[in-house]
């Protein structure tokens, strides 16, 4: 099984006789061909993944995970090659949201200070 070591988060499915029924869910999140997705499932490779720092990508991985689990799939979340939990990636999304809010607050304060200096 090949794992990415460049800080990616992704989903790996346990192959079974029902794997084909999950492909339509995966295709919503992975534009790859059906044969590529089947191969990824069979070889226990990522069926959906994103960069570790991609807030929107992590949200996409979490949505796909939720849909697959609801449909009965045996799927695991991996972060940098190790199994992790849905809670972990939800916390990561929360952290990114907090950082975005703090950054926006700092930018707004800097703009306000610059405007006051000009007056």
Order of alpha helices (4+ residues) and beta strands (2+ residues): beta-alpha-alpha-beta-alpha-beta-beta-alpha
